[in-house]
Amino acid sequence: MLPSTLQQASQKDYAATFAVHDPATGSQIGFAPDQTLADADEAVARAAAAFPAWSARLASERAAYLRRWRDALAAQADTLAELITQEQGKPLAEARGEVAYGLGFVEWFAQEAVRVNGSIIASHLPGSRLMATPAPLGVAVAITPWNFPLAMILRKAAAALAAGCTVVVKPSPETPLTALAIAEAAQEAEFPDGVYATLTGASPVLGERLVAHPLVRAVSFTGSTVVGRRILRDAAPTVKRVLLELGGHAPFIVFEDADMDAAVADCVGAKFVTSGQDCLAANRIFVHRSVHDAFVDKLVTATAALKVGPGTDPTVDLGPMIHAGQAQVCADQVEDAVAKGAVVRFQGYCPEGEAYFAPVILDGVREDMRIFHEETFGPVAPVIIFDDEDEVIRRANDSVYGLAAYIQTADLARALRVQQQLDYGMVAVNTDRMTGPPVPFGGRRQSGLGREGAQQGLLDFTDIKYLCLHQR
């Protein structure tokens, strides 16, 4: 059963709607409003009108609204997980994990809202007191992706709301129904008019209008680096704050002293969650020559145990790609690598369907192959042999991306030494899990700007306002 607003979406008097499909079956599961540029302008105008009163509220009041929002979402947790699986395709267990993950950010920023403090500056001016305090930016736009359709909205919007900004959300057209369900929960939380809005649409012009809008003071985007560059360009004329969480091409480095069984388990987790459609996915698996054969054999065994199928099947480990085009990108990368000498060590089985892509393990991957440099948004595991520490650091850093990296080693000194030299915003040692509400999530180089989560995720929606108070 879908939330009530979603059941009625196709029946409301919208000028236009667009269909939403289940990637596992291709079947239509609902409609969403195909909103217009005029709708975008109206949402921004209402958000701008609501900003003065919302930003003036006590931080504890904003926190109370966030907690009511969290409670409304938690009451629909199972329904939300089912909805995510329907329109995104990930296994239901993963969808439940995403709901819990997203709710954690709402609670975290409710707590952080009351901890935003300024500072007293030692004065260099006789008779003056100097103060600096964080001030909310204004209207914030959140443009969110399809791979985590709930968590990415909540991570952005909760931070902005806690900071005192008003928010307009533009979700991916592949997954608008989850966004509408989140908006329904915001209505239940009784946010004041204009404080939180959602715009759904099939055309990119809606997002472009929001990015360029002169009343919007912040844009937070998660998606491809190509689109992130365009957002930076389009936001430049109005000099607004731009926060970008872009592509990743994570190295997963297995040193010769690593626990092989644990390293394989972490590699499977880092590579195949969300069917590899994750910016944190392990995309280049560097394995020391001395343990290469043993590692690959174990990786093949572990990968062969994974089941591909519809996310509604509780025995399934990997769901479909978001659409057939994403599966084709994976196929093209594999074809290019094989044509240039890589070896397919394993290729799994999956049910019929244009959006399915079976896990693949490629061995002997080199720098002249597309898959070494292009982000792999799918279940393809490229294995690369290395011989020494300096070499693997150089090759791991050979990328325009700099989001996340993984290290597997029993040597703590090596772990600290290597992580310092890896040009990545986040590094995990001997684990495949590193994110959560307290974490300043973000990357370096062309993987983005700013941080999400932690206190920094809230402060990025503020500017410092300086006060010089002279006593006459």
N, C-alpha and C positions, 0 to 999 in steps of 0.2 A: 504494500500500500504506500503510495507516494503522499507527501504532505499535501494539505488541502489546496494550497495555492498552485501547486504543480498540476494537480488533477484538473484545475479549472483554467490553466494557462491557455489552452487552445480554444476555450469557450469565451474568453473575455474579448472585449471590443478593441483589440489591437489592430492597428493599420495593417500589420503583417506579422507572421510567425515563421519560424523555421523548424524543421524536424530534427530530433535528436535520436541517434541510433546506438544500439548495443554493438560494440565492435566484435563480440564473440559470434554473433549470429547475423549481423547486418540488419536486423529487424528494427523497426521504428518503435521507440519506447515513449515518446512524448513530443511536446512542442515547447518552444520558448519564444517570448516576444522578440521580434526583429526590430529593435528600437532605432530611432532616427537621430540625426544630428540635433534636431529641435529638442528631443528628449534629453540628449546629453547636455545641451545648454541649460535646460530647465533644472536638471539634477545639480549641476554645478552652481547655478544661481541660488537654489534652495540651500545647498551646503554652505555657500558663502554667507547667506543671510543668517544661518544657524550658528556660524562660527563664534561670533562675539559672546553669545550667552553660554555656549558649550565650553569655550576656553576659560570663561570666568567662573565656572563651577569649581567648588572645592575638589581637590584630587580625590578625596574619599567618596564624593558623590559619583564621579566618573567611574571609580572602582566598583561601586555598588551596581551601576548599570552593566558593567562588564560581567560581574558575577551573575546577574540575572540572565544575561545572554548565555553565559556558559551553562547555567542550569536548564534553560530552555533547549539548548542543543543536546545536553546530556540526556534529557528525557526522551529524545528521539535518536539516541546513539545507534540502535540497531537498524532503524529505518534509514538513517544516513549512510551507514555502511553498505546496506543493500543497494542504495541509490548509486553510491560511488562505483560499486561493482557493475551495475547495469550500464552506466554511461562511460566508464573508463576502462573496465575489463579486468582489473586486478582481482586476485583471489579474495574471497570474503574475509579471510583471516587478516590479510594485509589491509583491507579496507577498515576493519575494526581497529587495527593498530593506528591507521591514519587518523581516525576520529579521536582516539585517546591522545595522540600526539598533538593534534590541533587544539583540543580542549585545554591541554596543558599550557599553551601559549596565552589563552584568554585569562586563565587563572594567574599565570606569571605576571602579565602586564597589569592585571588588577592590583597585584601586590606592588609592582614597580611604580605605579602611578603616584603613590603616596611617599615615594623615596626620591623624588626629583628635587634636588636641592641646589641652591646656588652657592656663591662664595663671597666672603668679605675680602677685599683687596687692601693690602697695606698701602696707605695713601702716600703719594709723592707730592701732594698738594696741601699746603697748610690750611686747616679749617674745613677740609672736605672728607666725606666718607665715600668710599668706592665699593660698589656691589656689582656682581654679575649673576644673572639668573637665566635659566633656559626658558624661552618663550615659544609656544607652538607656532608652526609655520602658517597654518591656514587650512585651505581645502587640500586634501591629499587624495590622489587617485591611485588605486591598486589595480594593476593589470596582471592577471594571474594565469598560470598554465593548466594544462589538462592532466599532467601526470600525478599531481597531488591537489585535486580540485577543492578540497576542504581545508587542508592544513595551510596551504599557501595564502588563502584568503584570511584565515584567522591570525596567522603570524604577522601579516602586514597590518590588517585593520585594527586588531587589538592594540598594537603598539601605537598607531596613530591616534586612536581614540583616547588611550590613556594619556598621551602627551597633550591632549586638548585640541587636536585637529578634528575636523569633520571629514567624512570619507565617502568617496564614490568608487565602487568596485566594478571593474569590467573583466568578467571571467572569459576563459577560452570558449569559443563557440562549440567545441567538442563536448564540453562538460558544463553547460549552463544550469542544469537542473539542481545540482548540488548547491550552486551559488544562490539560487532562488530559495532553496530550503533554509540556507543560512540567513537570508534576508527575512524570511518568515519568522525565524527565531528572534531576530532583532526587533521585529514588531511586537512579539510577545514580551520582550524585555522592556518595551515602551520607551525606546530611545526617543528623544524629542524630534519633532519634525525637521527633516533636512540633515540630521546628524549622520545617518547611514543610508546609503542608497546603492542599488545594484542596477546596472545596465547590461542587457544581453543583446547580442547582435551577431549576424553572420559575416558582416563586412568589417575589414580592418579600419575603415574610415571612422568608425565610432571611437576606437582607441586613439587614432590620430587627432581627432577633434579634442579629446580630453587632454592629451599631451600638450597641444598648442594653446589651450584655452588660457587667456590672461588672468582669470580668477583662480586658476589652480596654481598652488604654490609648491607642491611636491608630487612627484610621480615615483611609485615603487613598482618595478617590473621584474618578473621572473620569466625567463624564456631564453631564446637563442641569442647568441652574440650578434648575429646579423641584425636582428630586430632591435637589440639594445643600442647598437650604433645609430640606428635611425631615430630612436627615441631621444638620444643625446642631441642629435642634430635638430630635431623638431622642438625640443625644449629650450634650445639656446636663445631664440629671440626674446623670450620672457624671463630668462635667467632663473629658472626654478630649480629647486633641489631635485636631483635625480638619483635614485637608489636602484642599483641593478644587480640582480643575481642571475648570471648568464651561464654559458656552457661550461662544461668540465671535461677533462680527459685524464682521469686520475691514474697515476702509476701505482701499481701494487708490487712492492719489492720484496722478494723472498731471498734472504741471505742464507748462506750454507749452514748456519747454526740454528736456524728456525725449527720449531716443532712442526714437522711436516703435516701431521694429521690436523693440528689446530690451524695451520696456515691454509690448508685446503678448505677447511670448513669456513674460515673467514673469507677466503676468496670467493667461494660459492655465494655467501651472503652479500658480499660487496658487489658482485657481478650481476646476479640474477634477480634481486628484489625488484618488483615492479616490472618484471620481464626485461630488466636492463634499461628501462626508460627513466633514468634517474641521473641527474647531473653529478651525483657522487659515485656513480658506478665505476668499478675498476675496469678501465679500458685498455691499459697496457700492462700486462702481467710480466714483470721482469724476474727471471729465476736464475740463480747462480748456476753456472755450468755443472758444478759438482753434484747438485741435487736435482738437476733438470728432469732427468728421466723418471726418478721416483716421484717427483711432484706431479708431473703430467699424468703419469699412470693413475695416481690417486685422484687427480682432478677429473679424469675421464670417468672413473668409477662413481664418484660423487655426482657428477653431472648426469650420468645415465640414470640415476635414481630419481631425477626430477620429472614430474608429470606435467605435461602441457595440456590445457583445455580451458573450458569456460570457467570463469571465476566463481560461478555459483556452485561448482562441484567441490565439496569439501576436501577431496583427495588431490586436488590440483595444486601445483606449486607455482606455475607460470601461466598467466592468462595471455590473451592476444595482444598484439600491438594495437595502438590506438586506431590505426586504419591501415589499409593495404599499402599505401604509399610509404609508411614507415617500415613495413616488412620488406619492401622492395629496396630501400636504402641499405638495409642489412645485407640483403642478397647481393647487391652490387659491390659492397665492400668485400665480402667474402670472395666473389668472383675475381675482383682485381687482385687480391692477395694471392689467391691460388695461381692465377696467370703469371705472377711474378715469383713463384717458387714456394709459397707457404704450403703447408700440408694440413689437411683436415684430419685431425686426430679423433674427432667425434662429431657426429651430427645426429641429433635426437629426432624423435617422431612427434608429430602433432596432428590433431584432427584436421579435416578439410576445412577450408575457410581462408579467404583472401588475406585476413589480418593476422593469421597465425604465422609464427616463425619459430622453428625448433632451435634449441641451444646448439651452438657450434663452438668447438675448440680448435683454434688455428695454432699451429706450431711453426717456428722458423720465421716469424714476422720481422720485417726490417723497415728501415726508414724510407725506402723508396715505395712503400705500399700506402695506399690511401688510409687504411685503417690505423696506421701509426700516427697520423696527424689529424684526421677527422674525428670528431666526437662520434662515438658508437652508441646510439640510443637504442640498444636492443641486446638480445642475449648471445652476443658473439664475444668469445674470450680469446684475445690474441696473446700468445706466449712468446716472449723475447728472451734470448739467452744473454747473460752478461758474465764478465770475468772478475771485475774488481769494483771497489766502492766508488772511486773517482769516476770511472766509466759510467756506472749506473746513475749517478747523480747528474752527470752531464746529459745523458740521454733522457732521463726522466724530465729534466727541465727544458728539453727541446720541444716546446709547445707554446702556442699563444695563450693557452689556458693556464690557470693557476688556482683552481678551487680547492681540491682535496688530494691527499696522497696517503698511501698506506705503507707501513714498514713491518716486516716480520723478521724478528731477530731475538736471540736470547741474550744479547750483549747490550746492556743498558747504555754504556758509554757510546757504543756505535749508534744506537737509536737516537741519542741526544745530538750526536755529531751530524748525523745524516739529516735529521729533521731541520736542523738549523740551516743547512745548505739547500734544502728543497724549496723552490720558489712557489710555495703554495700557502693559501690562507689557513688551511686546516690540515693537520696530520694526525693519523691514528696509528698507534704502535700496538701490534699484537691484538687487534680487534677490528671488527668490521662495522662497529657502531660508535658514532661520535657526536650525534646531534641531539638537541633537546632545548627546552626553553632557556636554560641558563647559558647557552653557548652563543658566542658572537659569530654567527654563521655568515660566511662570505669568503670571497676569493681575491686574488691578485691578478695583475695584468688584465687580459680581456675576459676574465671570469666575473668581473663586476666592480661595483663601487658601493661602499657602505657595508653595514652589517645588519643582520636580522636576528632577533633573540637577544638575550642578555639585556643589561641596561642600555647598551649602545643602540639596540634596536629601537628603543623609545627615543633616545636623545637625537637620533638621526632625523626625527620629525620636529626638531626644535632648532632655534637659533639662540645664541647668547645675546641677551640684552644687558647692556652696561648702563649703570646709573652712577653719576657723580653728584652727590648731595653736599652742597656747600652751606656751612653754618655761618650766618652773618652775625 
